[in-house]
Amino acid sequence: MDSSTMTARDRIGFMQGRLSELVDKKIQAFPWRQWQQEFPLARELGFGLMEWTLDQERLYENPLLTAAGQQEIRRLCSSNRLRVHSLTGDCFMQAPFFKAQGAERATLIEDLSNILQACAAVGIRQVVFPLVDNGSIENEAQREALRTGLLPLAGLLQARQMQIVFESDFPPARLAQFIAPFPADVFGINYDIGNSAALGHDPAEELAACGVRVLNVHVKDRVRGGTTVPLGEGNADFATVFRLLARSRYAGMFILQTARAADGDHAGALERYRDMVVNWMTTAEDGQ
């Protein structure tokens, strides 16, 4: 579907696993036992968009990385009228190649190449690359190793019409400096509303510095210096963020990476959160 014909609701998707029970009490992990069931459940709830999540543990067992799994993903997408447009590569954060050396680094870069090819096989167009937590860049050597490992992939990304999208903990000026050397057609920024709130960043400064490079948005709420909470209960200024994104003509997707339901009604929680986002989006667009 062309983004110009999408309604606000069409642009809202969910992070894989948010319609499943927690895995080992983690807020986010690949839902091994329930991943197939999420497709028809998403259809029942009216979701047409999912963001895949990929962990380093059992990486090559993930259905995305197997021929049979890719066939099943394509079948489930078709039969449930759902797109897996993007992927969050938690594996890149769990085992960052730019912090490894020698043969280990080469193996992790090969893993990245294999993941990109698998994504292309099922129609995934954006790969979110987290530079947070264990994947946070700590020094210039790591930043250079990241550039050296990723820039040679630009041709592959262009040929497959794919993009790598960085999620980072950089303050606005540093983020703008970081993204500048990467070709804008295949590298961009994931704007995580909750993470920015937790870090105390000013969304006006962030989006003024590099809003034109934002290609993917994660919707969640966090308290400053703290964890994920239900939308509206943390420090995220959603009204301002959505107004600024609308003003910058952001036409991409909004992925619900939201808090899990304390009562276990994960589907109900996602529906409520989607309604909140639709309201913020329409209010922001009306107020441009």
C-alpha positions as CSV (number, residue, x, y, z in Angstrom):
1,M,0.0,0.0,0.0
2,D,1.3,3.4,-0.9
3,S,1.9,5.6,2.2
4,S,0.0,8.4,0.5
5,T,-3.2,6.4,0.6
6,M,-2.8,5.1,4.2
7,T,-5.0,6.1,7.0
8,A,-3.5,6.8,10.4
9,R,-4.7,3.3,11.6
10,D,-2.9,1.7,8.6
11,R,0.4,3.1,9.7
12,I,0.3,1.6,13.2
13,G,1.9,-1.8,13.7
14,F,3.1,-3.8,16.7
15,M,6.3,-5.4,17.8
16,Q,6.2,-9.2,17.4
17,G,5.5,-10.9,20.7
18,R,3.2,-8.2,22.0
19,L,0.3,-10.5,21.3
20,S,1.9,-13.5,23.1
21,E,2.7,-14.4,26.6
22,L,6.0,-13.1,28.0
23,V,9.0,-15.3,27.3
24,D,11.1,-15.9,30.4
25,K,9.5,-12.7,31.9
26,K,11.1,-10.6,29.3
27,I,9.2,-7.6,27.9
28,Q,10.5,-8.5,24.4
29,A,11.7,-11.7,23.0
30,F,10.9,-13.9,20.0
31,P,7.6,-15.8,20.8
32,W,8.8,-19.3,19.9
33,R,5.6,-21.1,21.0
34,Q,3.1,-18.5,19.7
35,W,4.6,-16.7,16.7
36,Q,2.3,-18.3,14.1
37,Q,-0.8,-17.6,16.2
38,E,0.0,-13.8,16.3
39,F,-0.9,-13.5,12.5
40,P,-4.6,-14.4,12.7
41,L,-5.0,-12.6,16.0
42,A,-3.5,-9.5,14.5
43,R,-6.0,-9.8,11.6
44,E,-8.9,-10.1,14.1
45,L,-7.7,-7.0,15.8
46,G,-7.4,-5.1,12.6
47,F,-3.6,-4.8,12.5
48,G,-2.0,-5.0,9.1
49,L,1.6,-4.4,10.2
50,M,4.1,-6.3,12.3
51,E,7.7,-5.7,13.2
52,W,9.7,-8.9,13.5
53,T,12.1,-9.4,16.5
54,L,15.3,-11.4,16.2
55,D,17.5,-12.6,19.1
56,Q,21.0,-13.9,19.0
57,E,20.1,-17.0,20.9
58,R,19.1,-19.7,18.5
59,L,19.6,-17.2,15.7
60,Y,19.6,-19.7,12.8
61,E,16.6,-21.6,14.3
62,N,14.4,-18.6,13.9
63,P,11.9,-19.2,11.1
64,L,13.1,-16.0,9.4
65,L,16.5,-17.8,8.8
66,T,15.2,-21.1,7.5
67,A,13.7,-21.8,4.0
68,A,10.7,-23.5,5.5
69,G,10.2,-20.7,7.9
70,Q,10.4,-18.1,5.2
71,Q,7.7,-20.0,3.2
72,E,5.5,-20.1,6.3
73,I,6.0,-16.4,7.0
74,R,5.0,-15.5,3.4
75,R,1.9,-17.8,3.7
76,L,0.8,-16.3,7.0
77,C,1.3,-12.8,5.7
78,S,-0.8,-13.5,2.6
79,S,-3.6,-15.4,4.3
80,N,-3.9,-12.8,7.1
81,R,-3.4,-9.6,5.0
82,L,-0.5,-8.6,7.1
83,R,2.9,-7.1,6.2
84,V,6.1,-7.7,8.1
85,H,7.7,-4.4,6.9
86,S,10.5,-4.1,9.5
87,L,12.6,-6.0,11.9
88,T,14.2,-5.1,15.2
89,G,17.6,-6.8,15.4
90,D,18.0,-7.3,19.1
91,C,20.7,-9.8,18.1
92,F,22.9,-6.9,16.9
93,M,22.6,-5.4,20.4
94,Q,23.2,-8.7,22.2
95,A,26.3,-9.5,20.1
96,P,27.6,-6.3,18.5
97,F,30.1,-7.0,15.8
98,F,31.8,-3.7,16.4
99,K,32.8,-4.7,19.9
100,A,34.2,-8.0,18.7
101,Q,37.6,-8.8,17.1
102,G,39.1,-11.0,14.4
103,A,37.2,-14.1,13.5
104,E,34.3,-13.4,15.9
105,R,33.7,-10.0,14.2
106,A,33.8,-11.6,10.7
107,T,31.3,-14.2,11.8
108,L,28.9,-11.6,13.2
109,I,29.2,-9.5,10.0
110,E,28.4,-12.6,8.0
111,D,25.4,-13.2,10.3
112,L,24.2,-9.6,9.4
113,S,24.5,-10.3,5.7
114,N,22.5,-13.5,6.1
115,I,19.9,-11.7,8.0
116,L,19.5,-9.0,5.4
117,Q,19.1,-11.7,2.7
118,A,16.5,-13.5,4.8
119,C,14.6,-10.2,5.3
120,A,14.6,-9.6,1.5
121,A,13.2,-13.1,1.0
122,V,10.0,-12.3,3.1
123,G,9.6,-8.6,2.1
124,I,11.1,-6.9,5.1
125,R,12.4,-3.5,4.0
126,Q,13.7,-2.0,7.2
127,V,16.2,-3.4,9.8
128,V,16.3,-1.6,13.1
129,F,19.9,-1.7,14.4
130,P,19.9,-0.9,18.2
131,L,22.9,1.0,19.5
132,V,21.6,1.0,23.1
133,D,22.3,-1.0,26.2
134,N,24.9,-3.7,25.4
135,G,25.0,-2.2,21.8
136,S,25.8,1.3,22.9
137,I,28.8,2.9,21.2
138,E,31.4,3.6,23.9
139,N,34.3,5.1,21.9
140,E,35.5,6.3,18.5
141,A,37.1,2.9,17.8
142,Q,33.7,1.2,18.0
143,R,32.0,3.8,16.0
144,E,34.7,3.4,13.2
145,A,34.3,-0.4,13.4
146,L,30.6,0.0,12.9
147,R,31.0,2.3,9.9
148,T,33.6,0.0,8.4
149,G,31.3,-3.0,8.8
150,L,28.2,-1.4,7.5
151,L,29.1,1.0,4.7
152,P,30.2,-1.9,2.3
153,L,26.6,-3.2,2.6
154,A,25.1,0.0,0.9
155,G,25.1,-1.7,-2.5
156,L,23.3,-4.7,-1.2
157,L,20.7,-2.6,0.6
158,Q,20.1,-0.5,-2.6
159,A,19.7,-3.6,-4.7
160,R,17.2,-5.1,-2.3
161,Q,15.4,-1.8,-1.7
162,M,16.2,-2.1,2.0
163,Q,17.3,0.2,4.8
164,I,19.2,-0.1,8.0
165,V,17.7,2.2,10.7
166,F,19.7,3.0,13.8
167,E,18.2,3.2,17.3
168,S,20.6,5.0,19.6
169,D,21.1,6.7,22.9
170,F,23.0,9.6,21.4
171,P,22.0,13.2,22.3
172,P,20.7,15.2,19.3
173,A,23.9,16.9,18.1
174,R,26.0,13.7,18.4
175,L,23.3,11.7,16.6
176,A,23.3,14.1,13.7
177,Q,27.1,13.9,13.5
178,F,26.9,10.1,13.7
179,I,24.4,9.6,10.9
180,A,26.0,12.1,8.5
181,P,28.5,9.7,6.8
182,F,25.9,7.1,6.0
183,P,24.1,7.3,2.6
184,A,20.6,8.7,3.3
185,D,18.8,6.4,0.8
186,V,19.7,3.2,2.8
187,F,20.6,4.3,6.3
188,G,18.4,6.3,8.7
189,I,17.2,6.7,12.2
190,N,14.7,4.9,14.4
191,Y,13.0,7.4,16.7
192,D,12.1,5.7,20.0
193,I,9.8,8.0,21.9
194,G,10.1,6.2,25.2
195,N,13.8,5.9,25.1
196,S,14.2,9.6,24.4
197,A,11.9,10.4,27.3
198,A,13.9,8.2,29.6
199,L,17.2,9.9,28.6
200,G,15.7,13.3,29.1
201,H,16.1,14.4,25.5
202,D,14.1,17.3,24.1
203,P,12.1,16.1,21.1
204,A,12.2,19.5,19.5
205,E,16.0,19.4,19.5
206,E,16.2,15.8,18.4
207,L,13.9,16.2,15.4
208,A,15.4,19.6,14.4
209,A,18.8,18.0,14.4
210,C,18.0,14.8,12.4
211,G,14.2,14.6,11.8
212,V,14.7,14.2,8.0
213,R,16.6,11.0,8.7
214,V,13.8,9.4,10.7
215,L,12.5,6.3,8.9
216,N,10.9,4.3,11.7
217,V,9.2,5.2,15.0
218,H,8.8,3.1,18.1
219,V,5.9,4.1,20.3
220,K,6.4,3.5,24.0
221,D,6.5,5.5,27.2
222,R,9.1,5.5,29.9
223,V,9.8,7.4,33.1
224,R,12.9,9.5,33.0
225,G,15.8,7.3,34.0
226,G,13.4,4.3,34.3
227,T,11.6,1.6,32.6
228,T,8.7,1.2,30.2
229,V,5.2,2.1,31.5
230,P,1.8,2.2,29.9
231,L,1.3,5.0,27.4
232,G,0.6,8.3,29.1
233,E,2.0,7.2,32.5
234,G,5.6,8.2,31.8
235,N,7.6,11.3,30.7
236,A,7.0,11.0,26.9
237,D,5.4,14.2,25.5
238,F,3.4,12.4,22.8
239,A,1.4,15.5,21.7
240,T,4.6,17.4,20.9
241,V,6.3,14.4,19.3
242,F,3.4,13.6,17.0
243,R,3.0,17.3,16.1
244,L,6.7,17.6,15.2
245,L,6.7,14.4,13.2
246,A,3.6,15.6,11.2
247,R,5.3,19.0,10.6
248,S,8.4,17.2,9.3
249,R,6.2,15.2,6.9
250,Y,7.1,11.9,8.4
251,A,5.2,9.3,6.3
252,G,6.5,6.1,7.9
253,M,5.2,3.6,10.3
254,F,4.5,3.7,14.0
255,I,5.4,0.5,15.8
256,L,3.8,-0.2,19.2
257,Q,6.7,-1.3,21.4
258,T,4.6,-0.7,24.4
259,A,4.4,-2.0,28.0
260,R,2.9,-5.4,28.5
261,A,-0.5,-5.8,30.1
262,A,-0.3,-6.4,33.8
263,D,-3.6,-8.4,33.6
264,G,-2.5,-10.6,30.7
265,D,-4.9,-9.0,28.2
266,H,-2.2,-8.1,25.7
267,A,-4.6,-7.9,22.8
268,G,-6.8,-5.4,24.7
269,A,-3.8,-3.3,25.7
270,L,-2.6,-3.1,22.0
271,E,-6.1,-2.0,20.9
272,R,-6.2,0.8,23.5
273,Y,-2.7,1.9,22.6
274,R,-3.5,2.0,18.9
275,D,-6.5,4.2,19.6
276,M,-4.4,6.6,21.6
277,V,-1.8,6.8,18.8
278,V,-4.6,7.4,16.2
279,N,-5.8,10.2,18.3
280,W,-2.4,11.8,18.6
281,M,-1.7,11.4,14.9
282,T,-5.0,12.9,13.8
283,T,-4.8,15.8,16.3
284,A,-1.3,16.5,15.1
285,E,-2.2,16.5,11.4
286,D,-5.2,18.7,12.0
287,G,-3.1,21.2,13.9
288,Q,-0.3,21.6,11.4
